[in-house]
Amino acid sequence: MGEPAADPGSELRAAKRQRVIAYIDSAVHGFTAMARDPEMCTEQKARINNLIHYLAGHLIGLADPKEPLTESRIDGIVELAGWLEPSLAAQLSAELTR
């Protein structure tokens, strides 16, 4: 595994669309892992569900090659992924530098 990306937004802006999609997929996977915690309260699980919902919306949008990969979309993806637990966020960030 590589070193964590210092700025995931910059890394994603420089990445090809498929890499951005893989980043989103990995973030969704991380959130589903977090939601399996049996000690997590209903409110936390609802927040995770909402985060996954927004990330899935980005995936749907990016499935269309004509859909632009805008600065604001990248910013939104990075902001959403920022809610991952620190160890999962570090793993996700490190994947950008592979």
C-alpha positions as CSV (number, residue, x, y, z in Angstrom):
1,M,0.0,0.0,0.0
2,G,1.3,3.5,-0.8
3,E,1.6,6.5,1.4
4,P,-1.7,8.4,2.1
5,A,-2.4,11.1,-0.3
6,A,-1.7,14.5,1.2
7,D,-4.6,16.1,-0.7
8,P,-7.2,13.6,-2.0
9,G,-8.9,16.3,-4.0
10,S,-5.8,17.1,-6.0
11,E,-5.1,13.4,-6.5
12,L,-8.7,12.9,-7.8
13,R,-8.6,16.0,-10.0
14,A,-5.5,14.5,-11.7
15,A,-7.0,11.0,-11.9
16,K,-8.8,9.4,-14.8
17,R,-12.6,8.9,-14.4
18,Q,-12.2,5.1,-13.6
19,R,-9.9,5.9,-10.7
20,V,-12.4,8.4,-9.3
21,I,-15.1,5.7,-9.6
22,A,-12.9,3.2,-7.8
23,Y,-12.3,5.7,-5.0
24,I,-16.1,6.2,-4.6
25,D,-16.6,2.4,-4.6
26,S,-14.0,2.0,-1.9
27,A,-15.5,4.8,0.2
28,V,-18.9,3.1,0.0
29,H,-17.3,-0.2,1.0
30,G,-15.7,1.5,4.0
31,F,-19.0,2.9,5.1
32,T,-20.8,-0.5,4.8
33,A,-18.0,-1.9,7.0
34,M,-18.5,0.9,9.5
35,A,-22.3,0.3,9.6
36,R,-21.8,-3.3,10.6
37,D,-20.6,-2.2,14.1
38,P,-23.2,-3.7,16.4
39,E,-22.6,-0.9,18.9
40,M,-23.4,1.8,16.5
41,C,-26.6,3.7,17.2
42,T,-29.5,4.2,14.8
43,E,-28.6,7.8,14.2
44,Q,-25.1,7.0,13.2
45,K,-26.3,4.2,10.9
46,A,-28.8,6.7,9.3
47,R,-25.9,9.2,8.7
48,I,-23.9,6.4,7.0
49,N,-26.9,5.5,4.9
50,N,-27.2,9.1,3.8
51,L,-23.5,9.3,3.0
52,I,-23.7,6.2,0.9
53,H,-26.8,7.6,-0.9
54,Y,-24.9,10.7,-1.9
55,L,-21.8,8.7,-3.0
56,A,-24.1,6.4,-5.1
57,G,-25.5,9.5,-6.7
58,H,-22.0,10.4,-7.8
59,L,-21.5,6.9,-9.2
60,I,-24.7,7.1,-11.2
61,G,-23.7,10.5,-12.6
62,L,-20.2,9.3,-13.5
63,A,-21.5,6.2,-15.2
64,D,-22.4,8.5,-18.0
65,P,-19.2,9.4,-19.9
66,K,-20.7,12.7,-21.0
67,E,-21.3,13.8,-17.4
68,P,-18.5,16.2,-16.5
69,L,-16.2,15.5,-13.7
70,T,-16.4,19.0,-12.1
71,E,-14.4,20.6,-9.3
72,S,-17.5,20.7,-7.2
73,R,-18.2,17.0,-7.7
74,I,-14.6,16.2,-6.7
75,D,-15.0,18.4,-3.6
76,G,-18.3,16.7,-2.7
77,I,-16.8,13.3,-3.0
78,V,-13.8,14.2,-0.9
79,E,-16.1,15.8,1.7
80,L,-18.3,12.7,1.9
81,A,-15.3,10.3,2.1
82,G,-14.0,12.5,5.0
83,W,-16.7,10.9,7.2
84,L,-14.9,7.6,7.2
85,E,-13.3,6.3,10.3
86,P,-9.6,7.5,10.4
87,S,-8.1,4.1,9.6
88,L,-10.5,3.6,6.6
89,A,-9.9,7.1,5.4
90,A,-6.1,6.5,5.5
91,Q,-6.5,3.3,3.6
92,L,-8.7,5.0,1.0
93,S,-6.3,7.9,0.7
94,A,-3.3,5.6,0.3
95,E,-5.0,3.8,-2.6
96,L,-4.8,7.1,-4.6
97,T,-1.0,6.9,-4.6
98,R,-0.7,3.3,-5.8
